[in-house]
Amino acid sequence: MDKLTHYRQIVQQLLREYAAIDSGDDDVKTQIIFDTERDHYQLVNVGWKNQHRIYGCFLHIDIQDGKVWLQHNGTENEVAEDLVNLGIFKHDIVIGFHSPFKRQFTDYAVG
């Protein structure tokens, strides 16, 4: 299996695992969004709580030029570490929500 296919499978597996975590709120659902043609992957909360609309992306991962870009992590978890534990090399993960200057000080790719 080629690297891109492998990375797609890992990202999709991870997002399915996060989506399966029960929030305990029946009125707010987690939607899994996979754009496998353009390699955009997101988890979005959609619903209502106390008569307020809930909508927002809490996890966004892209695959660009052979690298896995963690664009947004609205969880309390170390998603990049989860990706490494599932088989993605640190040098292929970019913490996209860090500035390019800050990325050089991490164990991950700069871009």
URFENBEL-V756677 format. One record per residue. N is the residue number from 1. PHI is phi in degrees with one decimal (999 if undefined). Layout:
((N | PHI) (N | PHI))
This chain:
((1 | 999) (2 | -75.8) (3 | -60.6) (4 | -61.9) (5 | -62.0) (6 | -62.2) (7 | -65.1) (8 | -60.6) (9 | -62.9) (10 | -65.0) (11 | -61.4) (12 | -65.1) (13 | -60.4) (14 | -62.2) (15 | -66.0) (16 | -63.8) (17 | -64.9) (18 | -65.7) (19 | -66.9) (20 | -77.1) (21 | -69.8) (22 | -77.5) (23 | -80.2) (24 | 81.9) (25 | -115.1) (26 | -71.7) (27 | -92.8) (28 | -119.9) (29 | -109.0) (30 | -96.3) (31 | -103.3) (32 | -97.4) (33 | -120.1) (34 | -118.3) (35 | -108.1) (36 | -74.6) (37 | -75.3) (38 | -109.5) (39 | 59.1) (40 | -117.0) (41 | -136.6) (42 | -142.6) (43 | -117.9) (44 | -130.1) (45 | -92.2) (46 | -138.5) (47 | 157.7) (48 | -134.9) (49 | -143.8) (50 | 51.7) (51 | 63.0) (52 | -116.6) (53 | -71.2) (54 | -112.1) (55 | -155.2) (56 | 176.9) (57 | -80.8) (58 | -114.0) (59 | -152.0) (60 | -137.5) (61 | -130.2) (62 | -120.2) (63 | -117.1) (64 | -134.8) (65 | 51.5) (66 | 78.7) (67 | -115.7) (68 | -95.7) (69 | -101.2) (70 | -84.9) (71 | -81.2) (72 | -153.7) (73 | -129.0) (74 | -97.7) (75 | -100.9) (76 | -90.9) (77 | -91.5) (78 | -87.5) (79 | -61.4) (80 | -60.5) (81 | -64.6) (82 | -59.7) (83 | -62.7) (84 | -63.0) (85 | -63.2) (86 | -89.5) (87 | 121.2) (88 | -94.6) (89 | -69.3) (90 | -57.1) (91 | -71.5) (92 | -110.6) (93 | -114.5) (94 | -115.5) (95 | -84.7) (96 | -66.0) (97 | -84.6) (98 | -91.7) (99 | -64.9) (100 | -54.3) (101 | -63.8) (102 | -70.7) (103 | -59.0) (104 | -64.4) (105 | -96.4) (106 | -103.0) (107 | -84.5) (108 | -105.9) (109 | -68.4) (110 | -93.0) (111 | 157.8))
